Amino acid sequence: MPELGPHARAELDALGIAVAYREANSASDLHDESLHPRGAQPYAVARPTDRDDVVALVRWARRHQVGITARGAGTGLSGASEPAEGSLVVCFDQMDRIVEVDLANQVAVVEAGVTLAQLNEHLAPLGLHYPVAPGETSSTLGGNVNTNAGGMRAVRHGVTRHHVLALELVLADGTVVRTGAPVVKLSSGYDLTQLVIGSEGTLALVTEVTVRLTPRPEQRATVLAPFDSLDAVTGAVTRLLRAGLAPSLLEYIDALTMAVLVRETPFTLGLAPERVAATAAYLVLVLETRTAAQLEDDLAACDEILEAAGALDALVLDGRAAEDLIAGRERAFWFAKAAGANDIVDVVVPRAHVARYLEQVAGIAADHHALVTGCGHVGDGNVHLSVFCPDDAVRERLLLELYRAGIALGGAISGEHGLGRDKWAAYLELTDPALLALQRRVKAAFDPEGLLGPGLGRG
Ligand SMILES: Cc1cc2nc3c(=O)[nH]c(=O)nc-3n(C[C@H](O)[C@H](O)[C@H](O)COP(=O)(O)OP(=O)(O)OC[C@H]3O[C@@H](n4cnc5c(N)ncnc54)[C@H](O)[C@@H]3O)c2cc1C
């Protein structure tokens, strides 16, 4: 980044936007939740309050050729919102207005800094919700769009890209464009909404998001089923989905991760010690329906399927236990971090291959004398692995093998956390050069001067 003189600073001050310069930066603005913070110092952190502020900041940055790191709540897990040295951080947390909830069309329009918790709290009395549920509800819609966030409910409701209908964008030269429309179908030109989703702040700054809403389910039951093998868990998932049960959550938790969850949270398993000892992994599923009668039907069908699939048990949890279990599962990342995990991996494979993939993972871990353990969104093939392997060089080779194995099974390096800084080098190594070249041309079309997402390597 170029050295900036007093003139540039005076110009930025004159915009009348809240700006903290290097000496006053708050430490919490300088990293996300990647396990590899790099400690770079941005030139300044700016907090726009509306779209015009964002335009002014982008124009200032372009004039002075300063890179821009967009920031939502900084809960990302791949280092994507960590600033580059000398860059301008544009933090969206003051752009937190819910612009409109259109009840008739079941659509909400929100500023990019609105958090998931805030949106769903606003929608609850209206009988609606935004059903995409990445584990961190303090994350923003702008961040969710840029990571294409998924989470536990993706098996039924899909991920962010399935719910975003339109975006307001500020481009790298300060131009404002609107993509998409608040309609359920659209076939009019290139789908730039979908192109920006998952682009990690490297194509445009998102200032407003229009999302599809869903009625809140009225009936819910949570089932916990222990299995003696991961193969049996995967088999059960296939059977449940083929039966048309459409659970809203379908997670696996391996035995080691469950032991930590039970130790660290109020959740109690309620299983005899012999059964716990015989369990390799647990399947957690949530059924949600409109009526109690339908829930009863679905639970009966589910019980039959789980038994046929070899479940050692099938416990229907009461409300409190269900909440504790799901909340505990959402905290899995913090448990792994506290235990000293050196990396978190979120490889995705076709869901029927999860057991095969995890078998390969065990082999790769053993070859590298590492411990790899975890849980994941088994209903959508997205495993979350905690990697314990302190030697950087060994871990780099191990991670590359984990990614390679996932890709060989038809999957991808990341299902929802994105590439960020942490996984970009591996992506470069494992991706078809022709595809990379095409992506670079897309980046150049949006951001010819390479100002957005400095340090992410996308130019
Ligand atoms: C405990 C925990 C559990 C989690 N569970 C899940 C999970 O289940 N599923 C899942 O998908 N993720 C999960 N995450 C990751 C994280 O919550 C998501 O990646 C989330 O989408 C990040 O949102 P954010 O507002 O924190 O964005 P940030 O981390 O601030 O930014 C993420 C990316 O978006 C860009 N960005 C942010 N706002 C804008 C904007 N307005 N315009 C342009 N670019 C922007 C940033 O530059 C960066 O590239 C979890 C994280 C934690 C800590």
The ligand as a MOL file (V3000), in Angstrom:
LIG
                    3D

  0  0  0     0  0            999 V3000
M  V30 BEGIN CTAB
M  V30 COUNTS 53 58 0 0 0
M  V30 BEGIN ATOM
M  V30 1 C -18.8070 -20.2960 16.5390 0
M  V30 2 C -18.9460 -20.0890 15.0620 0
M  V30 3 C -19.7890 -20.9200 14.3570 0
M  V30 4 C -19.9480 -20.7410 12.9840 0
M  V30 5 N -20.7810 -21.5750 12.2970 0
M  V30 6 C -20.9600 -21.4160 10.9740 0
M  V30 7 C -21.8230 -22.2840 10.2540 0
M  V30 8 O -22.4350 -23.1910 10.7920 0
M  V30 9 N -21.9540 -22.0590 8.9200 0
M  V30 10 C -21.2910 -21.0490 8.2730 0
M  V30 11 O -21.4650 -20.8930 7.0590 0
M  V30 12 N -20.4500 -20.2340 8.9320 0
M  V30 13 C -20.2620 -20.3950 10.2520 0
M  V30 14 N -19.3990 -19.5700 10.9260 0
M  V30 15 C -18.6180 -18.5680 10.1890 0
M  V30 16 C -19.2100 -17.1530 10.1080 0
M  V30 17 O -20.1640 -16.9060 11.0850 0
M  V30 18 C -19.7780 -16.9000 8.7290 0
M  V30 19 O -18.7260 -16.9930 7.7840 0
M  V30 20 C -20.4470 -15.5480 8.5530 0
M  V30 21 O -21.0700 -15.5050 7.2790 0
M  V30 22 C -19.4860 -14.3590 8.6530 0
M  V30 23 O -20.2660 -13.1760 8.7860 0
M  V30 24 P -19.6020 -11.8550 9.3890 0
M  V30 25 O -20.6230 -10.7930 9.4120 0
M  V30 26 O -18.9500 -12.1670 10.6790 0
M  V30 27 O -18.5450 -11.5490 8.2620 0
M  V30 28 P -16.9750 -11.2300 8.3530 0
M  V30 29 O -16.2600 -12.3500 9.0200 0
M  V30 30 O -16.7770 -9.8790 8.8890 0
M  V30 31 O -16.6290 -11.2390 6.8120 0
M  V30 32 C -16.7060 -12.4100 6.0460 0
M  V30 33 C -16.4030 -12.0820 4.5950 0
M  V30 34 O -17.4140 -11.2420 4.0590 0
M  V30 35 C -16.8710 -10.0020 3.5870 0
M  V30 36 N -17.8660 -8.9860 3.8790 0
M  V30 37 C -18.5030 -8.7510 5.0570 0
M  V30 38 N -19.4300 -7.7820 4.9040 0
M  V30 39 C -19.3630 -7.3870 3.6110 0
M  V30 40 C -20.0670 -6.4160 2.8360 0
M  V30 41 N -21.0500 -5.6900 3.3500 0
M  V30 42 N -19.7370 -6.2590 1.5280 0
M  V30 43 C -18.7520 -6.9990 0.9820 0
M  V30 44 N -18.0600 -7.9470 1.6620 0
M  V30 45 C -18.3740 -8.1260 2.9550 0
M  V30 46 C -15.5590 -9.8490 4.3200 0
M  V30 47 O -14.6470 -9.0500 3.6010 0
M  V30 48 C -15.1130 -11.3040 4.3980 0
M  V30 49 O -14.5590 -11.6660 3.1520 0
M  V30 50 C -19.2310 -19.7230 12.3090 0
M  V30 51 C -18.3730 -18.8760 13.0340 0
M  V30 52 C -18.2260 -19.0620 14.3930 0
M  V30 53 C -17.3030 -18.1380 15.1270 0
M  V30 END ATOM
M  V30 BEGIN BOND
M  V30 1 1 1 2
M  V30 2 1 2 3
M  V30 3 2 2 52
M  V30 4 2 3 4
M  V30 5 1 4 5
M  V30 6 1 4 50
M  V30 7 2 5 6
M  V30 8 1 6 7
M  V30 9 1 6 13
M  V30 10 2 7 8
M  V30 11 1 7 9
M  V30 12 1 9 10
M  V30 13 2 10 11
M  V30 14 1 10 12
M  V30 15 2 12 13
M  V30 16 1 13 14
M  V30 17 1 14 15
M  V30 18 1 14 50
M  V30 19 1 15 16
M  V30 20 1 16 17
M  V30 21 1 16 18
M  V30 22 1 18 19
M  V30 23 1 18 20
M  V30 24 1 20 21
M  V30 25 1 20 22
M  V30 26 1 22 23
M  V30 27 1 23 24
M  V30 28 2 24 25
M  V30 29 1 24 26
M  V30 30 1 24 27
M  V30 31 1 27 28
M  V30 32 2 28 29
M  V30 33 1 28 30
M  V30 34 1 28 31
M  V30 35 1 31 32
M  V30 36 1 32 33
M  V30 37 1 33 34
M  V30 38 1 33 48
M  V30 39 1 34 35
M  V30 40 1 35 36
M  V30 41 1 35 46
M  V30 42 1 36 37
M  V30 43 1 36 45
M  V30 44 2 37 38
M  V30 45 1 38 39
M  V30 46 1 39 40
M  V30 47 2 39 45
M  V30 48 1 40 41
M  V30 49 2 40 42
M  V30 50 1 42 43
M  V30 51 2 43 44
M  V30 52 1 44 45
M  V30 53 1 46 47
M  V30 54 1 46 48
M  V30 55 1 48 49
M  V30 56 2 50 51
M  V30 57 1 51 52
M  V30 58 1 52 53
M  V30 END BOND
M  V30 END CTAB
M  END
